[in-house]
Amino acid sequence: MKMANSQWPRSVAGFGTAATAWMIVLLIGGVLLRVAELHRSYWSDELATLTQVSQPSIAAMIEAMRGDVHPPLYNLLVYGWVRLFGYSEVVTRSLSLLFGVAAIFTPLLARASLSPLEKLLSIAIMAVMCLPIRFSQELRSYSLLLLLSSVC
């Protein structure tokens, strides 16, 4: 017996179960693409961030950031993050990973301006786009900037 569309449960933000299943697949795919390179060695800009957040106090970190053109929010967040979880390449980059994964789903916040299909396509594009993936793999503020600019 076939059920009418109106009887199917709505799962996420007005999406049907098929669209919700696709969002789960996109989330898993987006996470896997972002996790793939978290373990590589730091590059020079990441070392600068690591040096800044390794300072013994927030005041010392802000002082070490003099001359840095990036706003301090990301560094403040990483400062707390590394004190909770440690300093390995994977751990230090995992905060950027979380911001990058969250950015995948920012189209869900566009309630009236996008149709459900447009939201799903936007999520798909964000899940596989090269630069957001790269930003999620770096100890730099780019993934936070992407998330915040996507939300605003």
N, C-alpha and C positions, 0 to 999 in steps of 0.2 A: 504494500500500500504506500503510495507516494504522498508525502505531506506538502502542503502549500508552503511557499516561502515564508509567509508571515508566522508559521508555526515553528520554524527552525529557531533555535536559541541564538541570540545575539551575544557575541563573546567580548570583543574588545572594541571600544569606541564606536559602536554601531556596525561593526564588521560581522559578517556571517562566519560560520565555522570554517569554511574553506579559506577565506581570507585570513582568518586567525592562524590557521595551519601554515599558510604561506609566510606570515609574519614570523612565526617560530622558526621556520626553515631559514628565513633571511637573517634572523638574529643569530642562529647557530653558525651560518656561513660567515656573517660579518665578524663574529668573535673569532672563528678559526683563522680567517684571513689576517686579523689583527694580532693574534697570539704568535703567529708563525715566526716573527723576527724579534721577539722581545729579548731573547738571550744574547744577541750579538754584542760586541764590544762597544763601549761608548765612543762617540765622535767628539770633536773639540767643543762644540757649543753645549753638548750635554755635560761635558766635564766642567764647563763654566758653571752650569746650574748646580751640579753636584758639589762643587767647591763652595758655592754660596750657601746651599742648604746644610752643609756639613759644619757650619760655624757653631760655636758653643751656645750662642743665644740668638734670639730674634734680632736684638739690636745689632749684634755683630754681623748677622746676615744682611740686614738693611745697609749697614756700612759697606759690606763687601759688594753690594749691588750698585754702589755709586758709579755712575757712568754707564750702567746698563740701561738700555732703552725700553726694556720690557717692564710692564707694571708688576708690582710685587705679589699680587694675589696668588698666582700659581706657586711661586716659591714658598709663600707662607703655608699653603696647603701641603706641599711636598715636605716642608720642614717637619710638620707634625706627622705626616705619613711615614717618613723614614724612621722616626723615633718609635713609632708603633710597630713597624714591620721589618725594618732593616735596610741595608744598603746594596743588595745585589742588583744586577742589571734588570732582572725580571721584576723584582719588587719595586724598584724606583720608577720603572716605566708603567707599572700596573695602574697607577692613578690616571695617567693619560689614556690607558686602555679603557678604564671605566668611563671617562668623559667621552671618548670616541664611540663607545657602544651606546651610551645615552643619546648621543647626537643622531644616531641612526633613527631613533623614534621621535625626534622632534616634529616631523610632519603630523603626528597624531594630535599635536596641540593646535593645529590650524583647523578649528572646528567648522566654521561656516565657509571659509574661503576655498577649501578643497573638497572634492567629492571623495568617497571612500576609495575609488579606483586610483585617483590622483595621489592620494596619501600612500597607498600601497606601492605605486610606481616610484614615488619619492623615497620611500623607505628602501626599495630595491636599489635605486641608484646610489643612495648614501652608503648602503652596505658594501657595495663593490667598487666604489670610486677610489682611485689610486691615492690621491692626496689625503683624504680623511683616514685611510688605512695607515699611511706613513706617519701622519700626525699622532696616531694612537700608539705608535711604536717608539716614540721619542720622549726623552726626559726634557721636554720643552713645553711652553705654554700654548702651543698651537691647537691642541685638541680642546682645551678649555675655551679658547677663543672661538673655535668652531661651534662648540656647544652653546656658549652664551649668545653668539650672533645668530644662531639658528632659532633660539628661543625668543629672542627680542623681535 
